Amino acid sequence: MIVKDSVKVDGRTAKIQYKCRYVIRKAVAMLLLVAIALIPALVFTENEPIGKTGEHKVATAIYTYTDENRIETYTDTGENRKLNVEFWYPEDYDGTYPLVVFSHGSFGIKSSNESLYNELASHGYVVCSIDHTYQCLSTTDVDGNKTSIDKGFMQEIFTQDAHSEKQKCYELYQKWMGIRTGDINFVIDYILAEAEKNDADTVYKLVDTAKIGVMGHSLGGSAALGIGRMRDDISAVIALESPFMCDIEGVKDDEFVFLDEVYPAPVLNVYSDNSWSHLSEWAQYAENYAMLSNTKATAFNVYISGVGHLTLTDLALTSPFLTRFLNRRKSTTDTDYCLKTISKVCLEFFDCYLKGECKFTSGGTY
């Protein structure tokens, strides 16, 4: 919130604008996130992911990948960027399955939407979720080395303001999306290369390289939307409450300038109460708002009422307290219902555009 006041300075009235509540809220949120990293037992509860409905048992596998073509930007050691990934896939497999790659939100982790991954895998998908190093709360590689979130990145997220500082935000979006889309592209290419090897691990042999979908939550969804434009081998994209950051080409007359091209892949945008009533107001969501009235047959929008931004993830299961605090509201819709609805619409969407089994016909309100 911007609070305005006036004071007398040398006989003149000076207009002072400051963001008191905004700054305090952001500072408290940052301290809380630090506390989460240090004392998770105080804010997290034991839980189980939402039960899956598919016929397949689900197996998992964890890997650490090193991108030999990129230097880590969050350190000054000259090391290559490393990413930890986890797979969810049919344990009792028979043949190959579509690949779905997931990108978490700003402070998320690769297991942020595990209920959704399990549901997809149980219905015959190979799901790979990425820990975006230094942009996730914490990540641990296969050798047990732990890396925590970068403090500079946290500061960028908490202080960016698309309403009053569009040029600064545009530059941050370019930076974040460059890292995120670089990660997703690398992971997809790595998986596809492994799938062609005769001696590859089982999970890679299960991938149908001709059927690829991407999805993500918040910042991760923005990156997934960008990948949908960058690659011609992407058949479906899902964004859980995410602006089209990659489509912002610049700033003119204090407004974001968006790429003026039809989105090339089938896309499903999912929203909560946090953004739904603000899509027409928030500058970074201008393309999302335009897509609400888009007549393109493969652009869909789903609104889940009574929930907040982080209720679209399994955090609502693991820490109801933290979810309510960060959402800045209490959910009036049951968490299980919300997560099951997300699994249902995402499964139907991917079934339609990755498997050709089209039960998904439209978006709507749930």
SEGULO-393999 format. One record per residue: residue in three letters; x, y, z negated of N, C-alpha, C in turn. Coordinates in steps of 0.001 Angstrom, whole numbers, padded with zeros to 6 digits, always signed. Atoms other than C-alpha are relative to their C-alpha. Last residue first. Layout:
BEGIN
ALAXYZXYZXYZ/...
END
This chain:
BEGIN
TYR+000212+001156+000877-014304-024345+009508-000116+000466-001441/THR-000178-000297+001420-014596-021711+012207-000330-001227-000819/GLY+001174-000289+000806-014102-022465+015893+000353+000308-001438/GLY-000381-000363+001358-011726-023940+018434-001239+000204-000840/SER-000013-001418+000302-012818-025813+021535+000530+000238-001406/THR+000644-000800-001045-013020-029134+023366+000067+001496-000264/PHE-000090-001413+000388-010772-031544+021489-000550+000850+001132/LYS+001159-000235+000861-011957-035092+022168-000032+001463-000443/CYS+000516-001325+000317-009568-035285+025111-001335+000002-000743/GLU+001213+000473+000653-007486-038438+025136-000754+001208-000546/GLY+001093+000026-000962-004863-037374+027693-001292-000538-000562/LYS+000398+001387-000299-002025-038391+025388-001119-000090+001032/LEU-001182+000855-000067-000025-035164+025004-000343-001453+000363/TYR-001005-000530-000918-002698-032577+025807+001310-000786+000050/CYS+000516-000481-001283-005821-034204+024395+001130+000330+000965/ASP+000540+001157-000731-004256-036272+021643-000449+000410+001389/PHE-001129+000732-000572-002237-033191+020661-000463-001241+000760/PHE-000641-000848-000998-005410-031127+020219+001159-000730+000677/GLU+000869-000021-001186-007310-033906+018448+000619+000820+001127/LEU-000020+001330-000623-004405-034465+016046-000839-000011+001269/CYS-001313+000159-000640-004023-030736+015369+000099-001350+000705/VAL-000022-000808-001223-007774-030327+014759+001341-000130+000723/LYS+001007+000410-000985-007969-033268+012357+000127+000794+001294/SER-000421+001267-000605-004716-032613+010493-000948-000427+001108/ILE-001179-000275-000818-005684-028979+009925+000466-001267+000703/THR+000488-000699-001189-009135-030047+008731+001150+000323+000935/LYS+000606+001026-000860-007578-032583+006359-000537+000626+001288/LEU-001083+000769-000607-005326-029844+004967-000530-001111+000909/CYS-000803-000839-000896-008244-027473+004375+001055-000829+000729/TYR+000801-000282-001196-010575-030111+002958+000809+000793+001012/ASP+000068+001232-000788-007884-031330+000562-000769+000217+001295/THR-001282+000218-000676-007248-027759-000570-000018-001245+000872/ASP-000802+001077+000573-010920-027121-001357+001265-000249+000816/THR+000184+001259-000736-012225-023792-000055+000968-001033-000560/THR+001354+000430+000327-012592-020822-002390-000366-001268+000746/SER+000733+000692-001065-008868-020167-002413-001384-000394-000497/LYS+000374+001361+000365-007709-017653-004988-000784-000621+001143/ARG+001434+000260+000120-005977-014592-003616-000214-001447-000429/ARG+000639-001183+000600-002590-012965-003341-001514-000147-000080/ASN+001143-000330-000860-001501-015815-001057-000682+001293-000423/LEU-000535-000496-001267+001870-015760-002833-001107+000327+001003/PHE-000747-001241+000204+000294-016014-006294+000457+000589+001328/ARG+000942-001081+000295-002347-018570-005270+000734+001327-000142/THR+000794-000272-001206+000228-020803-003611-000954+001162-000229/LEU-000839-000788-000894+002572-020524-006593-000752+000377+001270/PHE-000288-001292+000606-000135-021665-008983+000787+000894+000946/PRO+001173-000869-000139-001419-024447-006699+000242+001395-000570/SER+000018-001095+000968+002112-025866-006547-001193+000918+000240/THR-001124+000121+000917+002639-029240-004854+000027+001107-001056/LEU+000069+001227+000789-000775-029493-003217+001065-000019-001085/ALA+001261-000077+000735-001120-025910-001959-000230-001243-000846/LEU-000294-000714+001232+002548-026149-001017-001253+000107-000854/ASP+000143+000872+001158+001365-028772+001459+000415+000666-001305/THR-001130+000905+000207+000902-026050+004062-000258-000857-001235/LEU-000154+000740-001254-002098-024135+005480+001190-000952-000065/THR+000880+001165+000128-002836-023132+001897+000012-000823+001276/LEU-000781+001156+000432+000218-020920+002329-000853-001215-000303/HIS-001085+000346-000924-001641-018348+004419+000732-001283-000391/GLY-001024-000979-000322-004809-018250+002336+001108-000592+000853/VAL-001363+000400+000363-008032-020246+002139+000974+001105+000413/GLY-000114+000298+001423-011777-019525+002095+001368-000454-000451/SER+000390-001036+000953-012263-019731+005832+000206-000468-001446/ILE+000416+000749+001181-010338-021957+008225-000283+001010-001099/TYR-000045-000772+001244-010229-020138+011566-000529-000871-001129/VAL+000725+000610+001108-009376-022052+014742+000189+000866-001237/ASN-000180-000660+001291-008372-020450+018038-000873-000677-001045/PHE+001008+000266+001016-007886-022118+021426+000360+000686-001320/ALA-000376-000822+001148-006099-021271+024688-001108-000089-001044/THR-000861+000757+000910-006355-024033+027321+000563+000856-001137/ALA+000631+001219+000513-009352-022820+029318+000838-000742-001024/LYS-000829+001108-000447-008021-019292+029741-000470-001277-000687/THR+000842+000965-000706-010959-016993+029003+000792-001188+000527/ASN-000656+000540-001188-009038-015089+026371-000887-001061+000648/SER+000958-000138-001092-011359-013307+023965+000571-000509+001317/LEU+001310+000385+000520-009519-014433+020840-001065+000062+001079/MET+000282+001388-000355-006306-014301+022879-001339-000483-000559/ALA+000437+000051-001397-006282-010522+022728-000404-001414+000391/TYR+001336-000585-000055-006139-010716+018942-000557-000053+001420/ASN+000927+000957+000610-003195-013114+019067-001426+000513+000104/GLU+000225+001050-001005-001423-010788+021507-000940-001073-000539/ALA+000806-000517-001111-001907-007837+019144-000294-001074+001046/TYR+000996+001012-000364-000678-009802+016110-000858+000431+001196/GLN-000716+001191-000457+002556-007825+015636-000949-001119+000439/ALA-000628-000196-001304+000550-004593+015514+000659-001261+000538/TRP-001429+000227+000147-001714-005669+012679+000677-000019+001364/GLU-000675-001115+000654-005151-004080+012971+001516-000155+000000/SER+000146-001202-000829-007059-006269+015452+000779+001192-000558/LEU-000658+000217-001286-005764-009452+013824-000068+001235+000894/HIS-000980-001060-000265-006674-008157+010374+000643-000107+001381/SER+000707-001277-000113-009894-010085+009622+000935+001158+000332/TRP+001132+000057-000930-008236-013418+010400-000693+001350+000197/SER-000192-000767-001233-004869-012670+008807-001272+000186+000822/ASN-001048-001010+000094-004953-013706+005163+000116+000871+001247/ASP+000550-001310+000372-008321-015438+005463+001059+001096+000009/SER+000645+000018+001312-006646-018313+007298-000596+001385-000266/TYR-000069-001156+000886-005733-018800+010962-000682-000275-001338/VAL+000800+000272+001201-004897-021628+013383+000204+001151-000979/ASN-000349-000894+001104-003707-020876+016946-000952-000255-001163/LEU+000998-000047+001069-003871-023743+019464+000536+000891-001110/VAL-000406-000520+001305-001959-023439+022732-001186+000035-000957/PRO+001161+000062+000895-002019-025240+026080+000419+000390-001408/ALA+000311+001331+000521+001129-024071+027867-001309+000028-000786/PRO-000062+001088-000971+001945-021139+030183-000449-001375-000482/TYR-000765+001020+000711+000779-018114+028179-000057-001311+000786/VAL+000866+001002+000623-000428-015651+030771+000853-001054-000686/GLU+000112+001240-000774+002137-012932+031432-000877-000979-000755/ASP+001300+000030-000664+002315-009319+030282-000085-001201+000949/LEU-000137+000603-001319+005145-009605+027774-001376-000159+000629/PHE+000050+001449-000142+004249-007411+024824+000187-000433+001455/VAL+000281+000309-001401+005306-003837+024105+000100-001511+000169/PHE-000688+001156-000564+005062-003001+020400-000424-000191+001452/GLU+000830+001195-000135+003803+000501+019713+000855-001129+000559/ASP+000278+000581+001317+005615+003591+018418-000996-001160+000061/ASP+000996-000884+000612+005461+005303+021816-000506-000581-001324/LYS+000200-001214-000778+007340+002342+023261-001128+000805-000618/VAL+000889-000959+000650+008835-000596+021346-000073+001255+000865/GLY-000583-001256+000437+010405-003689+022910-001033+000863-000705/GLU-001139-000370-000834+009810-007003+024629+000678+001294-000430/ILE-000193-001437+000170+007487-008613+022075+001299+000388+000703/ASP+000603-000707-001127+006637-012048+023499+000127+001515-000126/CYS-000887+000121-001162+009045-013842+021166-000523+000757+001209/MET-001192-000837+000141+007135-012537+018155+000892-000026+001237/PHE-000813+000316-001176+003787-014016+019236+001255+000888-000002/PRO+000044-000958-001105+002316-013794+015726+000916-000420+001139/SER-001282-000526-000467+001884-016907+013570-000199+001019+001118/GLU-000006-001406+000399-000968-018341+011508+001341+000660+000311/LEU+000790-000173+001206-000327-022073+012046+000228+001411-000531/ALA-000549-001005+000908+000921-022163+015635-000950+000187-001178/ILE+000903-000362+001091+000329-025252+017787+000713+000983-000920/VAL-000583-000824+001068+001924-025767+021211-001076+000302-001043/ALA+000992-000510+000940+001270-028409+023905+000708+000732-001132/SER+001370+000229-000465+002961-029842+027011-001070+000546-000928/ILE+000882-000071+001165+006507-028553+026579-001450-000076+000475/ASP+000331+001366+000389+008793-029730+029405-000873-000037-001248/ASP+001086+000510-000825+008805-026343+031142-000350-001448-000312/ARG-000245+001330-000569+010789-024734+028363-001186-000450+000840/MET-001363+000213-000466+011087-021079+027414+000204-001299+000764/ARG-000306-000804-001188+007439-020089+027176+001345-000373+000603/GLY+001006+000311-001014+006347-022876+024825+000185+000799+001273/ILE-000475+001197-000712+009621-022388+022955-000981-000389+001102/GLY-001068-000399-000908+008482-018877+022062+000518-001159+000819/LEU+000645-000710-001099+005209-020165+020617+001035+000468+001018/ALA+000618+001031-000843+007238-022635+018542-000702+000634+001198/ALA-001072+000618-000783+009366-019748+017269-000549-001079+000925/SER-000430-001001-000981+006261-017831+016206+001097-000563+000891/GLY+000977+000022-001077+004973-021000+014549+000328+001012+001078/GLY-000262+001180-000814+008181-021237+012564-000980-000149+001152/LEU-001161-000312-000841+007772-017665+011346+000345-001172+000913/SER-000495-001350+000224+004267-018599+010121+001171+000311+000929/HIS+000785-000847+000895+003865-022381+010370+000673+001352-000141/GLY-000671-000610+001131+005125-024474+013245-000947+000858-000803/MET+000919-000689+000896+004316-026580+016268+000787+000595-001158/VAL-000669-000730+001068+005981-028092+019294-001047+000675-000857/GLY+000747-001106+000574+004748-030791+021676+000838+000693-001058/ILE-000589-000747+001114+006641-033120+023980-000922+001127-000420/LYS+001129-000556+000747+005417-035868+026325+000529+000672-001267/ALA+000835-000786-000912+007832-036847+029099-001163+000671-000715/THR-000666-001262-000338+010560-037991+026699-000818+000890+000937/ASP+000390-000156-001399+008330-040665+025186+000488+001385+000429/VAL+000440-001277-000554+010277-041139+021972-000340-000103+001475/LEU+001468-000068+000020+010390-044589+020357-000551+001239+000694/LYS+000519+000898-001024+014018-045221+021330-001526+000060+000093/TYR-000195-000643-001303+015016-042157+019321-000568-000846+001136/VAL+000923-001124-000135+013494-043540+016110+000124+000670+001363/THR+001374+000376-000359+015239-046875+016560-000895+001195+000275/ASP+000806+000458+001126+018783-045522+016517-001451-000178+000429/ALA+000573-001028+000877+020493-045189+019880-000759-000626-001165/ASP-000325+000339+001384+022620-047999+021355-000552+001011-000998/ASN+000381+001379+000297+021082-047917+024840+000217-000364-001466/LYS-001109+000902+000331+021277-044138+025017-000499-001391-000365/GLU-000510+000633-001218+018581-042168+026847+001117-001001-000264/ALA+001014+000934-000508+016637-041364+023681+000460-000737+001245/GLU-000103+001258+000747+019784-039841+022201-000966-001048+000541/ALA-001262+000633-000385+019857-037181+024938+000168-001344-000700/LEU+000170+000519-001358+016167-036383+024429+001268-000703+000481/ILE+000877+001182+000053+016682-036076+020672-000147-000624+001385/TYR-000745+001072+000662+019652-033725+021096-000821-001290-000018/ASP-000998+000507-000944+017788-031579+023632+000792-001164-000593/ILE+000705+000714-001070+014806-031243+021292+001003-000617+000973/VAL+000545+001248+000546+017053-030395+018341-000725-000798+001077/PHE-001095+000937+000258+019070-027822+020301-000532-001348-000479/ASN-000516+000467-001290+015962-026114+021669+001098-001046-000186/ILE+000998+000926-000571+014439-025970+018198+000478-000543+001337/ASP+000074+001243+000771+017564-024492+016599-000934-001015+000660/GLY-001244+000707-000245+018099-021912+019339+000031-001329-000725/THR+000182+000683-001291+014419-021012+019082+001277-000734+000402/ARG+001023+001062+000065+014912-020318+015385-000157-000749+001327/ILE-000493+001118+000808+018175-018389+015620-000982-001160+000042/GLY-001182+000539-000672+017072-016168+018495+000546-001205-000735/MET+000454+000895-001056+013636-015807+016908+001180-000590+000776/TRP+000582+001216+000567+015110-014417+013712-000379-000995+001084/LYS-001022+000745+000737+017373-011919+015478-000547-001335-000507/GLN-000944+000518-000983+014812-010766+018026+001055-000868-000676/TYR+000674+001089-000706+012204-010433+015296+000926-000646+001023/LEU-000005+001165+000884+014655-008393+013225-000663-001200+000669/GLU-001371+000494+000051+015274-006018+016121+000114-001226-000904/TYR-000300+000603-001300+011537-005637+016729+001404-000606-000008/CYS+000624+001328-000016+011034-005047+013015+000263-000715+001316/LYS-000769+000863+000895+013536-002189+013013-000553-001422+000021/GLN-001274+000249-000659+011852-000655+016047+000870-000931-000841/LYS+000117+000957-001098+008397-001097+014517+001335-000301+000675/GLU-001365+000125-000513+009143+000543+011198+000059-001006+001149/SER-000721-001272+000002+005845+001920+009853+001391-000063+000616/HIS+000869-001164-000157+003275-000793+010478+000807+001283+000179/ALA+000355-000182-001407+005614-003703+011169-000912+001203+000216/ASP+001333-000600-000012+007130-003390+007705-000367+000354+001435/GLN+000462-000372-001336+010220-005474+006969-001449+000473-000054/THR+000015-001447-000224+011322-005322+003316-000510+000406+001380/PHE+000782-000734+000988+010513-008824+002075-000117+001485+000304/ILE+001400+000413-000019+011619-010707+005174-000840+000883-000916/GLU+000591-000407-001278+014873-008779+005553-001490-000310+000040/GLN+000198-001445+000065+015699-009181+001857-000655+000514+001274/MET+001114-000265+000913+015196-012929+002049-000330+001487-000036/PHE+001213+000370-000728+017457-013079+005108-001230+000251-000866/GLY+000255-001049-000980+020149-011170+003232-001258-000267+000799/LYS+000619-001134+000690+019841-013561+000294-000302+001151+000960/ASP-000860-001170-000054+020514-016580+002533-000719+001201-000623/ILE+000420-001070-000902+018504-019609+001435+000960+001191-000074/SER+001171-000780+000402+020337-022412-000315-000265+001127+000993/THR-000107-001385-000462+022673-025063+001115-001285+000737-000346/LYS+001197-000834+000070+023190-028430-000585+000285+001424+000451/ASN-000372-001410+000117+025810-031020+000369-001245+000883+000098/GLY+000350-000550+001302+024576-034559-000344+000371+001454-000212/ASP-001115+000243+000923+026372-036284+002536-000252+000590-001382/VAL-000072+001437+000274+023159-036588+004580+001142-000357-000941/ASP-000377+000834-001138+022617-032827+004325+000164-001462-000427/THR-001095+000886+000383+020632-030997+001667+000329-000924+001158/THR-000123+001189-000846+018396-028004+002342+001226-000799-000414/SER-001174+000800+000328+017065-025144+000230+000018-001215+000914/LEU-000269-000208+001426+014508-022355+000550+001258-000746-000440/CYS+000884+000829+000807+014736-022408+004335+000416+000139-001465/GLN+001331-000595-000084+016222-019608+006439-001033-000867-000714/TYR-000058-001383+000491+019830-020384+005459-001315+000747+000160/THR-001018-000320+000993+019632-023632+007496+000103+001501-000251/HIS-000778-001063-000635+016407-024067+009434+000987+000557-001034/ASP-000381-000979+001017+015279-027405+007990+000856+001052+000690/ILE-001336-000591+000133+013696-029049+011011+000108+000841-001272/SER+000080-001305+000646+010723-031409+011272+001405+000481-000347/CYS-001301-000437+000513+010647-034273+013777-000159+001403-000577/VAL-000049-001388+000463+007352-036076+014383+001390+000290-000558/VAL-001284-000162+000671+007172-039241+016493+000109+001486-000355/TYR-000872-001112-000390+003507-039781+017255+001330-000126-000727/GLY-000874+000262-001143+001222-042832+017233+000742+001201+000525/HIS+000785+000114-001238-001820-042188+015050+000892-000130+001240/SER+000881+001166+000163-000022-042879+011756-000871-000220+001226/ALA-000783+001220-000174+002726-040509+012898-000876-001242-000101/LEU-000376+000149-001410+000225-037676+013346+000752-001305+000234/GLU+001214+000251-000785-001324-038178+009923+000339-000207+001476/ASN+000428+001381+000249+002054-038517+008222-001226-000358+000832/TYR-000939+000903-000684+003301-035309+009841-000430-001452-000142/LEU+000245-000067-001439+000157-033419+008786+000928-000948+000756/SER+001305+000640-000222+000442-034521+005162-000332-000047+001481/GLU-000161+001456-000069+004145-033658+005273-001312-000734+000219/ASN+001300+000480-000476+003481-030012+006084-000006-001513+000146/SER+001062-000939+000376+006287-028315+004125-001396-000457+000407/SER+001137+000807+000440+008593-031347+004358-001235+000845-000302/LYS+000439+000887-001073+011152-029462+006487-001188-000885-000386/ILE-000931+001116-000126+011371-026644+003978-000597-000985+000994/GLY+000474+001378+000077+009686-023275+003771+001132-001008-000003/PHE-000678+000584+001152+010977-019816+002942-000393-001459-000185/SER-001178-000774+000425+010214-018143+006273+000779-000640-001138/GLY+000101-001442+000177+007849-020810+007621+001251+000607-000603/HIS+000650-000500+001213+008652-024317+008851-000024+001525-000045/SER-000853-001042+000571+009405-025461+012424-000734+000650-001172/PHE+000613-000978+000899+007908-028753+013674+001047+000961-000560/VAL-001038-000642+000814+008853-030912+016671-000625+001136-000785/VAL+000460-001295+000501+006274-033326+018144+001077+000547-000929/LEU-000842-000667+000984+007433-036228+020330-000630+001332-000378/PRO-000328-001419-000202+004886-038393+022140+000847+000546-001148/TYR+001011-000925+000501+005140-042152+021558+000404+001439+000285/THR-000514-001335+000295+006957-045140+023017-001154+000941-000327/GLY-000101-000917-001125+006185-048858+023000+000602+001327-000423/ASP+000193+000799-001208+004947-050883+020048-000004+000952+001191/TYR+000065-000618-001324+005865-049570+016621-000191-001026+001118/ASP+000387+001192-000763+005050-050979+013216-000208+000407+001460/GLU-000911+001068+000433+006963-048222+011444-000255-001276+000782/PRO+000667+001287+000263+005225-045476+013403+001021-001077-000366/TYR+000310+000742-001229+007220-042220+013032-000658-001331-000341/TRP+001101+000855+000424+008071-039424+010581-000464-000724+001261/PHE+000972+000593-000918+011461-037873+011269-001066-000759-000782/GLU+000631+001235+000480+013565-035532+009145-001066-000432+000990/VAL+001316+000298-000552+016047-032901+010246-000531-001282-000623/ASN+000522+001251+000541+019058-031224+008684-001414-000193+000517/LEU+001418+000078+000304+020704-028596+010844-000344-001376-000559/LYS+000469+001339+000324+024330-027559+011153-001467+000055-000404/ARG+001280+000059+000705+025657-024448+012886-000432-001453-000184/ASN+001146+000201-000878+029330-024661+013791-001285-000100-000822/GLU+000512+001362-000114+031876-023209+011383-001165-000058+000983/GLY-000203+000494-001356+033598-019887+012039-000499-001414+000218/THR-001045+001030-000013+033933-019229+008320+000308-000516+001400/ASP-001118-000560-000767+032040-015925+008315+001151-000984+000100/THR-001280+000091+000698+028693-017346+007250+001075+000625+000880/TYR+000190-000373+001393+025060-016649+008191+001254-000173-000854/THR+000033-001459+000141+025777-016570+011932-000139+000455-001452/GLU+000933-000414+001040+026878-020210+012194+000083+001507-000225/ILE-000679-000311+001244+028726-020686+015481-001030+000496-001005/ARG+000389-001204+000737+026776-022327+018291+000805+000126-001288/ASN+000032-001184-000871+027800-024733+021057-000396+001282-000716/GLU-001368-000368-000370+028920-027641+018849+000055+001270+000859/ASP+000073-000610-001332+025477-027827+017261+001388+000535+000367/THR-000923-001120-000143+025905-030225+014335-000054+000504+001438/TYR-000529-000268-001335+022991-032495+013421+000957+001196-000049/THR-000635-001313-000058+022266-033958+009993+000625+000160+001374/TYR-001277-000156-000691+019802-036834+009978+000527+001414-000212/ILE-000610-001317+000168+016886-038126+007908+001365+000032+000666/ALA-001454+000038-000177+014587-041046+008778+000530+001420-000071/THR-000698-001280-000089+010979-041806+007884+001494-000214+000193/ALA-001378+000046+000478+008573-044705+008362+000629+001386+000156/VAL-000909-001089-000356+004787-044576+008661+001370-000184-000647/LYS-000796-000323+001176+002406-047532+008793+001052+001013+000435/HIS-001429+000293+000140+000232-047265+011878+000521+000291-001407/GLU-000226+001422+000240-003567-047532+011939+001469-000338-000260/GLY-000382+000827-001140-004275-043840+011567+000334-001427-000386/THR+001152+000752-000505-006239-042181+008757+000345-000920+001160/LYS+000071+000073-001462-003464-040767+006581-001161-000878+000434/GLY-000015+001326-000614-003955-039902+002923-000166+000052+001511/ILE+001349+000447-000356-003147-036337+001890+000079-001329+000740/PRO+000580-000605-001200+000393-036112+000561-001402-000541+000252/GLU-000137+000856-001169+000907-037330-003026-000571+000739+001199/ASN+001162+000146-000866+001467-035077-005992+000312-001010+001096/GLU-000092+001245-000756+003732-034297-008909-001273-000174+000820/THR+000630+001144+000636+003524-030659-009884+000186-001235+000853/PHE+000461+001073-000865+005734-027727-008993-000590-001143-000816/VAL+001035-000481-000916+006114-024411-010794-000552-001078+000920/LEU+000956-000880+000654+008098-025247-013918-001148+000424+000911/ALA+000921+000785+000823+009846-028289-012479-001075+000864-000646/PRO+001180+000459-000735+011329-026121-009730-001009-000746-000852/ILE+000785+000794+000947+013668-024307-012134-001282-000508+000666/LEU-000746+000348+001205+016532-022768-010148-000770-000943-000930/ALA-001219+000713-000350+015184-022660-006584+000732-000504-001240/ILE+000376+001286-000582+011727-021770-007807+001235-000829+000293/ALA+000337+000891+001108+013160-019062-010028-000367-001384+000494/VAL-001269+000373+000623+014792-017457-007010-000246-000981-001142/LEU-000638+000963-000890+011435-017563-005257+001354-000438-000535/LEU+000676+001276+000160+009828-015911-008252+000613-001065+000889/LEU-000458+000591+001252+012408-013136-008249-000634-001372-000228/MET-001381+000420-000198+011663-012472-004587+000548-000664-001257/ALA+000004+001209-000830+007917-012432-005217+001413-000519+000214/VAL+000442+001105+000838+008356-009987-008082+000023-001306+000781/ALA-001082+000286+000941+010397-007679-005864-000356-001182-000897/LYS-001067+000681-000721+007842-007903-003051+001142-000384-000932/ARG+000470+001339-000359+004998-007076-005395+001084-000793+000704/ILE+000054+000804+001219+006891-004151-006912-000400-001429+000320/VAL-001368+000295+000419+007791-002767-003480+000012-000894-001233/TYR-000614+000879-000999+004222-003014-002177+001391-000436-000456/ARG+000508+001354+000218+002731-001560-005333+000658-001003+000934/CYS-000200+000460+001362+004967+001484-005149-000461-001447-000195/LYS+000776+001240-000028+005236+002068-001433+000107-000691-001353/TYR-000720+001129+000574+006406+005654-001186-000953-001185-000126/GLN+000657+001280-000220+005459+008662+000775+000841-001097-000634/ILE-000813+001150+000412+006405+012091-000396-000828-001271+000192/LYS+000771+001233-000025+005029+015156+001362+000926-001175-000318/ALA-000674+001119-000674+006878+018259+000329-000871-001239-000114/THR+000579+001297+000346+004897+021365-000477+000688-001082+000818/ARG+000617+000724-001119+006997+024489-000349-000556-001323-000492/GLY+001171-000717-000490+007778+026994-003074-000693-000685+001158/ASP-000391-001320-000509+011293+025635-003534-001188+000732+000623/VAL-001454-000055-000119+009900+022095-003927+000360+001321+000656/LYS-000511-001299-000414+006344+021756-005206+001521-000029+000014/VAL-000648-000748+001067+005129+018150-005300+000492+001316+000563/SER-000647-001244-000406+002744+016098-003200+000580+000693-001209/ASP+000056-001007+001052+001579+012481-003426+000672+001260+000519/LYS-000442-001341-000370+000816+009664-001043-000143+000941-001194/VAL+000595-000988+000893+000647+005970-001918+000564+001364+000334/ILE-000746-001255-000035+001315+003471+000842-000745+001018-000848/MET+000851-001192+000000+000000+000000+000000+000884+001238+000000/
END
